[in-house]
């Protein structure tokens, strides 16, 4: 038998058969060590027994008493109802799911101790499905440690987790946990790793419960540090794997760039020039570029991307530009075609909606290399897409794609052993803290300057009862020669329902705004139809555009100076900020009206207040991180990335700089420890490394 718990499989534990192993493996629990690192998310204090007369409605409590009677009651739902009595009063215990054995155990005269939430029921205070155990001798006092509550999965209950953990803690007395962190890396430990794990599964009842519930206890912080380090190292490992394979050298000779810059109706800002130089330096090398360009809405990231594309084309390589939505991809197609066509450079287009002959035509253009510029949605990394010679992949709004999708596009370019450079752009500024952790595998550039002539957007928050007043304001705005957007949002992520809501609003506004050109755009329209409406709006043949959130990114109409967003409380801050960025693109004062449906939740109120207070994308992003958490902000909630057991990126920002320093030290001095740290916290990380 092994000395170390990471080498003991979970099936070593009693009661863990093949089915249970399958359930545990699904959530990354493979070894006894993984059981111990499946840490509690909170604790309950079950150390004090509450007299029945002192129970508070809605609070959790430990109670003890004698069963006075237990019967099966037939109501709307069949239930087992027990009366429990102590020296101060009586309460009811109610079980909707029960067995005959349970009913036989709870006979009159039996003494039991229960834990649950006191609720108001038909017969006064009731406990629904309390946890309970039989007690032979009554004694004052309950458990001698705080009771852990574990994150769970289907078919695994708290009692089951506690049994597994008890067994794992017993094994910890005979076997060991490896200490992967040398003393010169990370926080100074006041306890050994084994003592820390023991403490977190069974904190003494006198532990600092406030610090524990906030995740600020020194022992939690010690483990949070190691977990953040594991995430950081796994991303650096990804980067190292990517950089082992060379990329084509794409030095810019400047001819195409100069022609392109001369044709632009504006000059690049200093920030654009700086970022462009960083990118061109990267791609001139055979080390694959992995660069993230962040810039607020309208800061001119696409122009910078086009400069890099020019260098690739000059060197006879193709460029793939991938966007997450059809409308954003179409916008890129328009921009790149406008810039590259006059220079005699062909652009190909590929989206999921392109079918039949037209699709085949585009696939041929890409495979033959006849089209050096290829724009599309995630259709670009489908199996039948073959590039002749891909040298640069430009990915917009990277957080909408998984790491795997980004890597899949990279594989498309594996040409004669060379892999394409990657340029990733986002108009959703990522807080620095999050970028340091979530994108440790990327170099970051920030375009922190808006082109001259942009006007700040004035944001107002209004209750839906003032709808008529808002419609009147839209009329006045359009009569004055400017244009407006009216955005409809729905809680359901159904395109059909979104389209229906937009159609209803469109009909209402057409009636109320006679004499004005009103257009409608939603996700269920044919691309040609959508493009036609957008073109009419751009030419000012339509004064008002009613749309769903499909216009979130990529739509640029400088004459549009007013945006109404209905039900903004249903959207995240980043999405609201993106939508608002569709106005304020000209020199006229612009306004955004957030028209909400009362009553607002506390979080929605905070969100709308943040929007009213600031136009700064980075402030908005920090606030978004604070309110929604990293998994939501990065769009990785579903993929399982950035889901922490102990760390919290918002709370633990102070640990990120030392984590970065510790990662450098480990890579340089203790490379043999890296795998152990990564696999302890991220059992699934290996599959990303070879994606």
N, C-alpha and C positions, 0 to 999 in steps of 0.2 A: 504493500500500500504506500502511496506517495506521501512525502513529508508535507507537500504543499496543496492547499485547498483548490488552486486553479486546475489541478490535475485530477481531482475527484469529480466524476460526472454527477449530475443532479440525481441520477437513478440510484446513487448510493444511499439516498435518504429513504427512510421507511415511508411506505404509502405512495411512493412515486412510481407508478407503472407506465407502460408505453403511452397511454392516452395523455396522462399528466405531463410526461416528458415532451410530447408534441406541443401541448399548450404553452409550457414554459419556454421551449425553444423559440416559439413564435414571437415572444417578447424579449428575446435575447438572453434568456437564462439557460445556460448549458452546464455550468459547473457549480460546485458548492460555493465557490468564491462569488459567483454571480448572484446567488441567493443572498449572500451577506451584503452585496453592493446594490441590491434592490432595496433602497433605503426608504424609511417612512416619510410620508409627505406632511404628516402632522401627528399630534399626540393627544390623548385623552387622559385626564386625571381621574383614575378610578380608585384613588387611595382612601377617599373618605366616603362613608356611607351617609346618605341623606335621609333623615326621618321623613316618612311619607307626608306628614302634615306640613313640612317645610319645602315641598317641591314647588319649583317655579315653572309655569307653563312655557314650553318652547326650549327649556334648558336640558342638557344631557346630565344624567345623574346615575350613581350607583345606589340601588335600594336593596334592602334585605327584609324578608318577612316570612310568614307562614302561609301556605296555600290553604284557603278556607273552602274552596270549591272549584271544580273545573268541569265545564260542560261544552258540548258541541252545540252551537247556536245556529239555526237556519235563518238567515236574513237575505239581503240581496246577494251576499256572498256567505257561504258556509264558513264559520270560524270557530276556533277553540278559544273559549273565554275563561280566564282564571281570575279569581279574586285573591289578592294578596294583602295581608294585614300585618302591621307591626304595632308597637305600643302607642302610636300616635294617630293611626288612621288606616284607610283602605284604598287600594287602587285596583284598576283592571288591567290585566295583560291580555292582549288579543293576537292570535296567530291565524293568518289566512292559509298558510301552508303548514301542515303538520302531519305527523305520522301517528299510528296507533301506539307505538312505543313511547312517544313523547306524551301522549294523553295519559298513558298508564303510569308514567314517571311522576306526573304532576298531580298526585292524589292529595286529598285533604290531609293536613298535618305535616306535609313535606316542607322543609325549610330551604329556601333558595335565595341566591343573590343575583340581581339582574343589572344590566346596564342598557340604557336606551334614552329616548327623548320623551319627556312628559308632554302629551298633547291633550287637547280638549276633545272628549268623546261623548257618546250618548249618555254614559253613566258617570260623568265627571272626568277626572284625570285618567287617561289610558296610555299604555305603552304598547306600540305595535311592533311585533317581532323583536322583543328585546333579546340581547344575548343573555344567557343565564347559566348558572351552574348550581348543583345541589350542594348544600353545606351541612356537614354533620354537627359541628359545634359552632355556635354563634360566637363571633368575637368582634370587638370594635376595630375598625380599620379594614381597608380593602387590600388592593395589590400593593406590593412594596416598590414598584417602579411605574413610571408613566406607561400607558398602553399605546403602542404604535398603531398608526393607520397607514396601510400600504397602498400605493397605486395598484390597481388590480386589472384583471382582464376577464373576459367572459368565462364562467365556469370555475373561477377561483374566488373563494371568499376570504374575508379577513381571518377567520379562525384557521383556515388552511394555510395562509401565509405565516401566521404566528407559529403554527406547528412546525413548518419547514424551517423557519428561522431559529426556533428553539434547538432543533436538531443540529443545524449548521453551527450555532454558537457552542454546542457541546463538542463538536468536532474541532472547533477552534482551540480547545484546550489541549488536544493531542497533535494537531497539525498546525502549519504556519501560513501566514499571508506574507507574500514577498514585499519587501520595502524597496520600491523602485526609485524613490526620490533621495538622492544623496543630500548630505547636510547643507551643502552650499547652494542648493536649489530650493527655492520656495520658503514658506513661512517656517519659523522655528517651532518645532513640534514640542508641545508640553506633555504629550502622551505618545505611546507607541501606536502604530496603525491598528494593532489588534485591540488595544484599550479603546481607541476611538470608535471602532466598529461596535464593540460591546456596549459602549455608552449610548450610541445612537439608536440601537435596537431596544435598549432597556435603560433609559435615563432614570436616575434616582428621583424620587418624588420631590426632593429639595432642589432639583436642577433649576436653572434660570429659564422658566417657561416662556417669558417674553422674548428673550434672545432666541430660544429654540423656534418659536412660532414665526419669528422674522427671518430665520436662517442666518442669524448673526453670531451664533454661539461659536467660540474659537474652534471647537472641534468640527463643526459644520464647515467653517471657513477653510480649515485645513483640507478637507475633502473636496470642497468646491474648487480650491486652487488646483488640485490634482486633476479634477474633471475638466476644467478649462484648458489645462495643459494637454490633456489627451486629445481634445478637439483640435487644438492648435497644431499639435504634432501630426495628427492624421491628415490635415489639410496640407501641411508642409510636405508630407510624404507624397501626397497626390501631385504636388508641384514638382517634386524631385523626379517622380516617375515620368511626368510629362517632359521634363527638361533633359532626360536621358536620350530622348529621340530628337535629332536635329531638325531645324526648320530651314526653309530656303532663305538665302540672304536677299533682301529686297531693297538695295540702296536706291534712294530717289535721285535721279539726275536733274530734276527740277523743271524740265521743259513742260511736261503736262501740267504740273502744279502751277507754273507761271501763267499758262494759258487760262487755266481754271480760275485763278485769283483775279486775273485781269478782267474776266467776264462777270465776276460777282458785282452786284450793285452796291456792295458795302465792303468795308475793310474789316479784317479779323481783329477781335479784341486782343489785348495783351495776354489774357488768360488762354484764349484759343491758340495763340501762337506758341505759348509755353507748352501746352499739352500736346500740340501737334509735333513739336520738336522731340518731346519725350517718346512719342509713338514711333516717329521716323528713325530715331536712334535705335529703339528696340528691334524694329523689323529689318534693319540693315545687318543684324547679327544672326548667326546660325542657332543661337539659343532661342527656343520658341517664346514669343511674347505672350504673357498672360497679364493683360492690363485691364483694369476696371476704370472707366471714365464716368465720373459723377458730375452732374451739372443740373442746376435747377431748370424747371420748365422754361423753354425759350432761350437757353444760354448758348445754343449753337453747337451742340455735340455732333449733329449730322455732317456739318461742314468739315469738322475735324476728321470724322470717319472717312469722308470723301477724299481728303488729302492722302490718307494712308492707302486707300483703294487705288489712287493714281499711281503710287509707287509700285504696287503689286502688278498693275497692268503694264507699266513701263518695263517690268522684268518678265513679261509674258506669262504671268500667273493669273488665275481666276480669283475672284472675290465673292464670297457668299454673304449676303446681308439677311439675317433672320430676325423676324419680329413675331411677338406672341399672338397678335390679332390681325385679322384680314385688313382692317381699316388702317392700322399703323403700317403694315407691310405695303399697302397700296400707296400710302403717303411717301414711303421711302422710294417706291418705284417711280412715282412722279418726280421726286427730287433728283434721283440718280439719273433718270432718263433725260431730264432737263439739262443737267450738268454734263453728262457724258456723250449724248447724241451729237452735239455740235463738234465734239472732238473726234467723231467717227468711231465711237466705241459702242458696241451693241449690248443691250440689257435683256436678260431672260427673266421670266416671271413664273413662279410656281406656288400654287396654293391648293388646299384640299378640295376646293370647289371647282378647280379646273379639270375638265373631263375629256375623254375621247381623243379626237385628232389634235385638238388644240394642246392638250397635255403632252401628247407624244412629240409634237413639234418642239415644245419647250425643252423636253428631256433630250432631244437630239441636239439642240443648240448647246445645252450644258455639256453633254458627253463629248461633242466634237471640239469644244473649246471656242466655237464661233462667237459665243457670248461670254466675254470676260467678266461681266458683272451679272450676278444671279441674285435676284431678290425674292424672298418668299416667307411663308409661315413655317411651322414645324414640318410641313410637307417636305422640306429640303433634306431631312435625314431619313426619308423612307427608303426602303431597300432598292427600288428600281432607279434611284437617282445616282448617276455616276458623273463625277467631275473629271474633266480632262486633266486639269493641273491646278488644284486648289492651293493657294498660297496664303490666303488671309480669310478668317471667319470673323464677321462683325455681328455680334449678338446684342439686340436691343432688349431692354427690360429683362435682364438675365434672371431676376428672381421669379419670373413667371415660368421658367423652365427648370427642370431638375438638373443636378450635376450630370446625371447619365446622358441627358439629351445634349448637353454641351459637349460631352466627351464623344458622343455618337457622331456629331457633325465633324469633330476633329479627325475621327477615324476615316471619314469620307475623303479626307485630303491626303491620306497616307500614300504619297506618290514617290516611287523609287526610294522608299525609306525616309522621305522627308514629310514632316507634319506641319499643317498650317499654323501661322501665328493667330492668336485669338485676341480680339478687342471686344470688350464687353461694355455696353453703355447703359446707364440708367438715369432717368429723370426723377426717380424716387430717391432723393438723397438718403444715404444710409448713415445713421449716426456713427461717428468715428469708432465708438466702442464696439459696435456690432460689426463694422467693416474689419476691425482688427481680429475678431474671432471668426466670423462667418466667411470672410474672404482672405484668410491668411495665405491662401495659395495664389493670390493675385497682387500685382503692384497697383497702387491706387493713384489716380490723377483727378484733380477737381477743377472744373471750370467755374470759378467763383466770381464771375463778373457777367452782368447782363449786357447785351448790345446797347449802344447809346440810343436814346429816344424812347425807351420803354417806360411806361408810366406805372406807378404802383397801383394795385387794385384795391378799391375800397369795398370791404365786405360787411354786409349787414345781415342780421339774423331776425327773421319775422315769423310770426305765428300764421298758420294757414287761414285764419279767419280774415286776414287782410288780403286775400287772393285778388279781389276786384281791384284794389288799389295797385297791386303789383302788375296786373294786366294793363291798367291805365298807364303805368310807368313804361311798360314795354311799347305801347302805342306811341307815346311821346318820343321815346328814344328813336324809334324807326321813322317817325315823321321828321325828326331832326336830321335824317340822312344816315343814321348809323344802323347797325344790325345787332341781333340778339340771339342767344341760345336759350331754349327751355328744356331742361334735362329731367326726364322721368326716371325714377328709380323704384325698384320693387324689392321686397325682402326675399322673394323666391328667386333662385338663380335660374329661372326658366325663361328662355328666350321668347317663348310663345306668350307668357304672361306679361313680360316686359314690353313686347311689341303691342299687345292689347292695350296696356296702360298708355303707351305713347300714342296709339291711334285715337283713343278716347280723348286725350288732351288735345291732340291735333284738331279733331273735329270741333271741340269746345272753343279753341282759340281762333279757328277759321271764322266761326260764327261771330265771335265777339270783336274780332279785329278786321272787319270788312275793309277792303281797299288795300290791305297789306298782303304781300306775297308770303305765304306760310308753307314751309317744306317739312317733310318727315323722313327721318332716317332711323332704321333699327336693324338688329342683327339677322332678321329673317328675310330681308330683301335681297334680291339678286345683286351681285357686285356691280353690274353695269348700271342698274337702277340707282344704287347708292351713289356711285361715282357721278352720275348725271345730276342728282339733287345737290351733291356737294359742289359740283362745278357751277350750278346756277347760283348757289349761295355765295360762292367766291366772286362771281361776276355781279353780285348785288341785284340779281333778278328776283331773289327771295330775300325778304328782310328778316324773317324769323325762322329759325330752324328748331323744330321739335325733335328731340332725339333721346335714345336710351344712352347708357354709359358707353356705347361703342365709340363715342367721340372723345373718350377720355384722353387719348394720346394721338399726336400726329396731325391734328387739324389746325391749319394756320390761315386765319382770315383777319388781317390787321384792322378792317373796318368794324369788326364785331366788338362792341364795348360793354355789353350787358349780358350777364348770365344769370338765369334763374335755376336753382337746383331744388326740385321738390323732394320732400322726405330725406333731407341730407343726413338725418340721424341714422339712416340705414346703411350708410357707407363708412368705410375707414377713413382716417385723416389723409393718408397718402393719396387715396383715390379722389377725395374732395379737392386736394391741392392740385392734382393733375387736371381735373375738370376745370377748376378756376383758371388754370394756366392757358385755357383756350382764348381768354380775353386779355386785354392789357398788352396786345402785340403791336399796337400802333401808338401814335403820339397823343390820342384823345384820352381823357380821364375815363377809366373803366370801373365797372361796379359788378359785384357778385351778390345776389340775394339768396340766402339759405332759408327756404320756406318750410318750416318743420310742422309736424302734426303733434300737438300736445296730447298727453303729458310726456315730458322728456325724462329719461333715466339720468342718473347722476353722471354716468360715463358719456352719454350723448351730449349733455350740457357742457362738460369739460371739452369735448371735441369741438363743438361749435364755437366755444369761447376762444379756443386756440386759433381757429380759422379767422375769427374776427380780429384777434390781436396781432396776427403776424402774416406776412407774405413770404417769410424766409423758410425755404424748403428744409433746411437743416434743423431749425427750431421745431418745425412741424414733425419731422422725422423722429426727433428725440421724444417729443410728446407722444407720438404714435407708439414708440417702443415702450414708453412708460405705461400707456393705457392698454396696449394689446399683447405685449410680450413678443419675443424675437421670432417664434415660430410663425406667428401671424404676419409680422412685418415682412419677413423674408419670403412668405408664401410657401414655407417648407413644412407646415403643420402636417400635411398628409404624407410627406415622404419620410418622416421620422428623423430628418436631419435636425440638428440644433435642439433636440428635446433633452433637457438636462434633468438629471436625477437630484443633484444637490445644488448646482450653481444656478445663478440667476443673473443674466447679463445686465439688467438694470441695476440691481442691488450691488453686484460685485464688480462694478467698473474699476474700483481701485486696485483690483487684483490683476487687471489685464496687462499693464506694463510689466510687473514682475513675472507674469506668466510668459510673456514674450522673451524676457531675458533668460528665464529658466529653460525655455525651449532651445535657445541658442547654445546655452551651456551644455545641455544634454546631448544635442546633436554633435557638438565639437568634442566633448570629453567622455560621454557615456553612451555611445550609439547602441550598445548591447541592451540598454534599458528601455529603448523606445517602444519596441513591440509589446512589452509587458504592460506599460502604462496605457497604450492605446487599446489593447484587447480587454483590459480590465473594465474600462469605462464604455468602450464602443465595440462590443463583440462582433458587430456586423461591419465594422470599418473596412475589413479586408476586401469586401466585395466592391467598394468604391475605388480602392487602389488599383484594381485591375479592370475597371469599367472601360 
